[in-house]
Amino acid sequence: MTEPVIDRALVELRGVSKRFGGTQALDEVSIEVRSGEIHAFVGENGAGKSTLGKVIAGIYTADRGGVVIDGAPVDRWNPGIAQGRGIAMIAQELALVPDLTVAQNVFLGAEEHRLGVLRRNVDERFAALDAEVGFGLDPRARVRDLRIAEQQKVEILRSLARDARVIVMDEPTSSLTAHEMSQLEDLMRTLRDRGCCVIYVSHFLDSVLGVADRITVMRDGRRIDTFEAAAVSKHQLVTAMLGRELDQAYPDRPAAPGADQAPVLVARSVRTRTGVEDMSFEVRPGEIVGLLGLVGSGRTECLRAVFGVDEIVGGAVEFGGRDWTGRTPKHSIDAGLILVSEDRHKDGLVLQRSVRENIALSSLGARALGGVIRSGQEKREALEVARSVEIRPLDIELPVGWFSGGNQQKALLGKALAASPKMIILDEPTRGVDVGAKRAIYELIVRLATEGIGVLLISSEHEEVMELAHRAYLVSEGRTFAEIIPTETTVEDVLFQLFHVASGEEAAA
């Protein structure tokens, strides 16, 4: 692999603008990225940071402005040309072939051949490449059997196999555990020390500050500033991202409902075939209740069973005072029990359809007359919901896939609100969302509780549950083992209990 000269501008964008419909995604952006650096792009969802990375990688063509590679302007720019010039992108949705092996994915499209016949030296080429980087992946393992962190390594090896000098990583940590995030950060440093430029697009500011050399802040499609990471604080970044001070991360909790109020949802010793062994909890109207557990503890699986996606094989669920065991998702939606899934792309939204259509999906029957949708009513109600969850831009006829991750999440929450919920289940509601959008979602959660709607909340960011919930249940290995009052304990105490129970040690009650 040819190593570039350290600290030389590899790619420059000069006055680049990009528009999608009525949205100005980039507005006269000029920036350069250098060899031997980790350069982070940060900003609110919709600020233009991912679009900027995609222009660099040739996925998007600028409407105006120019791209300069190694000091020379380019006339044409697309992914093939970018790849030929040593620029690769690792998208948030990994582009691997699940049924092929690691080695086959790494060299897919770059196989050696003679007279049209493939040479069978893939394993040898892979061994030589992996020896340089030291990932230690099994070249014959099927990609579908790998963890997300390992699949990202396959993507990186594929980039290096094509002599990539610039690697754009778009939200690479959004699906990783803390340990996997640490491993990825070490990998970025390794690539930087080899002379590569790593462009790190992320909303995890602590990670950005810990690994980046330079940080570019985007807001409303414009480059606000580029900082040396060692000379900027998290507070300064947030202020630059928002254009204002963020006074407080979390809103005040609403008043808790009385203990004598009948619960809207009760789970008793629930057991499923998907890993739930014995989970019990209850939620009252107007109450925010959290489930706190480590990855793989069974939290999501229990929510799916309560909602009716997975079969309950033991125990019982009551909703609104009625037996809800064995009900289907349609029964739940019709009755006002709504689940907001952690995977908005797979289980929540139809990305090719408009914001209006997505918001209306969960409540079509309410505005149909003789099987015909009353489009005027649908548009009015969808616009009202979109305005209430602060979707930006407020154009409900645009495909939801054109919006940033944070605005897609707001559309997903809007879809839930349009169904007139009596109880809402939120599974990782702020995953992949920036600090400004998080605050808006927190305020929405509090508003729901204030209006008397029960909220069941899961978040891998335990602080979210501790700051928002009235009560929380601790979960490990498919079982609830303790109930806590967040205002009477700390995140550290919760983690101590979770880790000790997960390791088989006795936890303090």
Secondary structure, DSSP 8 states (H G I E B T S, - for coil): -----TT-EEEEEEEEEEEETTEEEEEEEEEEEETTEEEEEE-STTSSHHHHHHHHTTSS--SEEEEEETTEE-S---HHHHHHTTEEEE-SS----TTSBHHHHHTTT---EETTEE-S-HHHHHHHHHHHH-----TTSBGGGS-HHHHHHHHHHHHHHTT-SEEEEESTTTT--HHHHHHHHHHHHHHHHTT-EEEEE-S-HHHHHHH-SEEEEEETTEEEEEEEGGG--HHHHHHHHHTS----SS--------TTS--SEEEEEEEETTS--BEEEEE-TT-EEEEEE-TTSSHHHHHHHHHTSS-EEEEEEEETTEE-TT--HHHHHHHTEEEE-S-IIIII--TTSBHHHHHHGGGGGGGEETTEE-HHHHHHHHHHHHHHTT-SS--TTSBGGGS-HHHHHHHHHHHHHHT--SEEEEESTTTT--HHHHHHHHHHHHHHHHTT-EEEEE-SSHHHHHHH-SEEEEEETTEEEEEE-GGGS-HHHHHHHHHHHHTT-----
